[in-house]
Amino acid sequence: PLAFIPVYVGYEKLVEGASYLSELRGGDKKRESLLDLARNLKLIRQDFGRVQVNIGEPIRLDEWLATYTGSAEHRLPSLCHDVMAHINDAATANPVNLVAAVTLARPRQSVEAEVLVSQVTLYQELLRRLHGPGKLTHSHMSGEEVVDYVLSLGMVSRETEPFGDVYYHDNFTSVLMTWYLNNVAHLFALPAFVASLLVRRRRAISRDRLHQTVATIFPYLAAELSGRFDARNLDQTIDVLGALGLVDIDGQKIAPPQHGSQQHQALHLLAGLVMQTLERMFIVISLLRREQQTIDSLRHQAQLIARKISRIYGINAPEFSDQRLFDQFIARLVDEGVLREDASQQLVHDPIVDEVLRAAESVIAPEIRYAVLSELRPR
């Protein structure tokens, strides 16, 4: 009679932000001591905002085992994933999460005031319609009040230019904000993925085709975010995007709004929430076109290319080249039978890989696609 109680803790401002960033970059976790407590007494004078603690739906182990139908080998990983998914089910978005979701989708993590307020307001409404008002910790705040609140915490900075106010992050905060985005990325994942499939298109796509593409690729993205995928949620997501003006729905045809419009800019920012994950997956899938590839060489080359792209294109997120995320994706490809080893331990891939690569042409930014494919050419 054992139960796992999922607890989600949402911070508006991390006390240990510096040590967290050090660990992200590979540093060892520093042991706490009483001397550290004495040194950091000054911290309690600072405003760290609110801490939201949510208790999720318990997992009763005996009931879980009774309904588990997988193999014994995957039982423990499946349980771990379900525990993480239950924690994420209890997640709520605070003002810092919402601002991070906008600023990190912009080059150099800077954004005009009116765009920031407008996109935060959009995300508030998106969460209300898809997940209910309980997913917002400050549901009474307007978009402008959210931005002002995050500014008061020092988690975003503001400069006044001749053309208006601009919000931005310094180098330290811009990396730290990836933590705040990652905490709620699963809440936006499905609409953001739909946005990524549409934003670069010029012509409409059928609802059936959209369902097929989402069912093929999105489960891998959901697995990385410790989220769930229910195909029944897709039609609701499309309809909400349509109601908010982010997509045009004509019968069974779905199309992006007019390029250059404010709605198209909003769709582009929404797509940016999952773009780095899709780019990381694209690196792995592209490498599978190489001959004489082993799992070890695939792991090594994928991380190497990710590091190069991160450096050249200024992707300011430590997890972009995280080896563990590549390993997790590759392992899932193997588990799903998309990837397998032949008798000589060379990798053989399913034909669906070629289909995914064709689909990537309208999703991955041309400069990233070129950078990855250029690494595959013979030297």
N, C-alpha and C positions, 0 to 999 in steps of 0.2 A: 504493500500500500504506500507507494512513493509518488509524490507529486512535485513537478517542477513549476514554480511560480514565476512567470515572466515579469520583470520590473523594468520599465523604461524610465531613465533619468535624463531630463532635458535641461541643459544649462544655457543661460543667456550669455555668460562670460566665464570662461574657464580660469580657475585660479592657477593651475599648473600648465598654462599654455606653452611656455618655453620648453619645459621638459617633454611635453607631448610632441612638439615639433622635432626635438632631438631624437626621440624614439622612432618617429616616422622616417628619419634619415638614417636609421640604422644604429643609433647610439643605444647603449645599455640603460635599462631603467635604474635610476639612482635610488638607493635605499634611503628611506626616511629616518630622521633622527630627532631627538628633542632639541638639538642645537638648531636644526632647520626651522623648528617651530618658533624659537626665540628670534631668529633672523627675520622671519616673515610676519611678525606681529603687525608690521605696518600695513600688510595687505588687508587686514580687517577694516581699515578705514576707507577702503575703496568700495565703489558700488559695483557689485557683481550681478545685479538684477535678480530675477527670480529663478528658482529651481523647481521644475515640474516633475513630480514623481507619479507615474501611472502604473497600476497593477493590471496585468493582462489576464487572459483566460488560462487557467492552469492546465497543464498536461499531466493526466493521471497515467502513470507508467503501465499499470496492468491493462487499462483500457486501450492504451496506445499499442501495446504488444499484441493484444487480441485482434486488432484491425490491421496490423502491418502485414503486407503481402509480398514484400521484397525478399531479397536473399539475405542470409545471415551476414555476409560480408559487408553489405551496405546498411545494416540495421543501425549501427551506432552513428554513422554520418547522417542518416535520415533523421534520427532523433535529434541530433545537434541542429540540423537545418530547421526542424520544426520548432525547437526552442527559440532559435533566433527569429524565426518568422512570427512567433507569438509575441516576442518582445517588440518587433517592428509593428505588429498590429496595434500595439498600445501607444505608438508614437504620436506625438502632437507637434505641430509646427509653431515655433515662437517667432517673434519679430526678427531675430538675428538669422534664423533659418531662412525666412522669406527673403531678406535682403541678400543673403549669400546666394540664393537661387538665381538672383538677377545679375549681380555683379560678376560672378564667376563665369557667366556665359558671355561676357564681353571681353574684347581684347584689352589687355592691360588692366583689367578689373576696374574700369572706370565707366561711368554712365551719367548721362544728363539727368537732371532732377526730375523733369516731367516724365521721362522714360522709366525711371526707377519707380516713381509713385504709381504710374499707370500699370506697370508689370506686377508690382506687389499687390495692387488692388485686384488684378486679374487672377493671380495665384490664390488669393483669399477666396474669391468666388469659385474658382475651380475646385478647391478643397471642400468648400461647403456643398457643392453640387455632387461631387463624387464620393465624399466620405462623411459628410455631415458637419455641422458647425462645431461639434466637439473636437475636431481635429485642429482647431486654432486655439492657442492659449490666450490670446488677446482678441477674441472675436468682435469685441466692441470697438476696436480701433479702426480708423480709416487707413488707407494706404499712406497718406501723408503723415499721420500720427505714428504709424509703424516706423517710417524712416526717421522721424525726429527722435523717437525712443532709442533706436539703434545708435544714432548720432550721440545721444546723451551718455550712452555706455562706452563710447570711444571705440566702437567696433567698425565704424566707417568715418571717413573724413570728408569735409566739404570745402571746395574752393569756389570763389565767385569769379567768373570770367565775363568778358564783354557780352557774350551770347547767353549768359545765364549760369546757374549753379551746376557744378559737377561734383559727383560723389565718387570716392575712390578709396583704396586701401593702401597702406604702406606695405613694404615687402613682407614684414613679419605677419601682419594681419591677413594679407591675401592668402598666404599658405594656411594659416590657422582656420580661415573661413571654409576651407575644404572639409574640415571636420563637421561644421554646422550643416553644410550641404549634404554630406554623406548620411547624416542622421535621418534626413527626411527624403532622400532621393527616391526611395521606394514608393512614396506617396504620389510622386509625379511621374513615375517611370513609364506607365502605360500611355498616358496622353503625350508625354515627351517623345516616346518611341513612334507613336503615330505621326507626330509633328515631323520627326526626322525623315519619315518615309514620304512625306508630302511636300516639304518646304522647298525642295529644289526642282520639283516637277513643274512642267508647263501644262501638261494635260491631266485630265481627271483619271482616277483609278477606280475600278469597280469595288464595291463593298466586299464581294466574294474574294477578289484578289488580295485585298487588304487583309482580310481574315486569314488567308493562306500564308501570307508573308509574316504576319504577326505570330501565328501559331508555330512557324518554323524557327524563328529567330528569338522572339521575346523570352521564351522559357530560360535561355542561357543568361540573358540579362537579369531576369528576375532571380535566378539562382545566385548570381554574384551579389545582388543586393539583399539576399536573404528575405526575399518577398515571395508572394504567391502569384500564380497566373490562373485566372478563371476566364475562359473564352467568352463567357456570358457577359463579362464586364466590358468587352470591346465595343459592342453596339451602344451601350450607355455612354462610353467615353466619346465615341464619334458624335453622338447626338449632343452631348454637352459642349464639345468643341464647336459644333455648328451653331448652337444657341449663343455662344459667346463671340461668334463672328470669326473664329480662327480657321474654319474650313467652310467651303461652300458645298452644300448637299443638294443634289438634283436627282431625285429618285434613288437609284442604286449607284450613282456616280459620286465620288468624293474628290474635291479639288481644293488646292490651296487658294487663299484670297489673292487678289491682284498683286503682282510683284511691285514692291516699292510703296505699298500702302502701309498704314500704321498697323493693321491687322497682320500683314505678312511679317513685319518686324517682330511683333509679339510672338508669332508662330516660330520664327527663327530663334528667338531667345529661349522659348520652351524646348525646342529641339536640342539646344545646347546643353541641357541638363544631362543627357545621356550620350552625347557625342563622343566624349573621351572613352567611354566604355566600348562603344561601337568601333572606334578607331583601333583600340587595343585588340578587339576580336578580329578586325580586318587584317591586322598584322599577322596573326596566327593563320588565318584562312589563306592569305596570300602566300605564305611560306609553304603551305601544303602543295603548291604547284611545283615546287622544286623536286627534282628526282634525288634519290639516295638520301632521304631524310629520315633521321631517327628521332625518337622522343627527346633525347638529350640535346641533339643539335637544334631541334625545333624550339625547345625551352631557351637555350642560350641565344639563338639568333633573334627570337622574338623580343627578349629583354634588351638586347643590344640595339635593335632598331628603335624600340620605344625610347630608350635613353637619348639616342641621337635626335629623334624627332622632338622630344621634350626640350632638348637644349636649343635646337635651331629655331623652333616655332614658339618658344617661350611658354610651354605648357607648365604652369606653376602649380602642379599637383603631384606630391611625392608618390602617390599610389599609381600614377600612370605607367611607371615601369616596375611596379612591384612584382617580383618573381612569383609570389604566392598566388596572385590573381591570374597570371598566365598558367600556372600549374593547375589551378582550379578549373579553368576553362578547358584546358587540354584533357584533363581527367574526365570531365563531363562528356566531351566529344567521344572519348574511348568508351565510356559507360553506355552512351546512346548508340554505339555501333557506327558512328559517322567516321571514326578513325580507328584503325587497327594495324597490328604489326604482322608482316608476313613471316615466312620461315627464317629469313635472314635478318629479322628485326627492323626491316625497312617499313616505313609507314605507307599504308594504302588508305585512300580516302573514298568516301561515298560520293556518287555523282552530285549530291545535293550541294557539295562545296562549290562546284562550278556555278550552280544556280544562285547561291548566296553572293558569289563574287560579281555576277552580273547585276544583281540587285544593288550592290554596294556602289555602283557607278552613279546612281542618283541619290545617294545618301552621304557618302564620305566626301569631304571638301576636296576639290581637285588638287590643291597643293599637298595635302596629306597623302592622297592616293598616289600622286607622282613620286613623293618622297619614299613611300614604301616600295613601290614597284621598281624604282631605280636601284634599290638595294638588292633586288633579285636578279638584275642583269649580270651576265658573266663579266668579270673584271679583265 
